[in-house]
Amino acid sequence: MARIPLLSDQDLEADLPSYEDTQERPAGADGAETSFFSSKRVEFEDSVAAAHVSIRLAFLRKVFGILAFQFGATFAFCLVIYLTPGVRGFIQNQSWILLLTMFGSIGVLMAMFVHARNVPYNYFLLGAWTVLQALTVGAIVSFYEVEVVIQALLLTSVVVGGLFTYTLQSKRDFQKHYALVYTVSCVFLVAILLQVLIMSPIMDFVMSVAGALLFSVYLIIDVDMIMNHFSEEDYIIACCTIYMDIIGLFLRLLEILDAINRN
């Protein structure tokens, strides 16, 4: 299985504490506040938080670089679908396309998790999955007015920025709430199935608000898990997790804003 070194020459030349230095004293021993960028915050030996500072920074650069590609591709596909009347009309009239991309993305996602550390297959699978996800999002977005889409995009950017800042600077352990969030997610899925039968506009709005809150919580928990539990080689899984959380939040905010504008 291939291993990609995450240390650049610039990182090696920097005057940064070594990994051994981070293990000499327990986190917070000097009473100073700890954060993700502090070498004293150690959760697990193989986690990003316990690694050399240069590895943490390299991990962040890799993750945010891949996320930039994913969201750039998603935006490009949405733009092409939205601004091309022929393509937009074809996708809206062919519901099987949305189903194909949804189930296809699930299959590719499963394969990607299996080969998450196997270079270059993980990159090929990531690219294929991103394209399928972009087509799915583009098909959904094509049914909304452009003003609502822009509003949802801006609101999502603000919310995600705030959640990232809060999570990376917080000293709280968010993983202890994972069981509760999982239970709420199961209840949410049951409510979605009931909504399919009830078809209530009010229930639709309530479910959209609940979904936005749920994806916000998931984003906080997942970012914390990636930083404190994931290895530096788990960048593919980290990108997919964050991407799905942000896309889910965006689609729920899109539904909320559309309902508000229509009323």
Beta strands, then each sheet from edge to edge (+ up, - down):
end
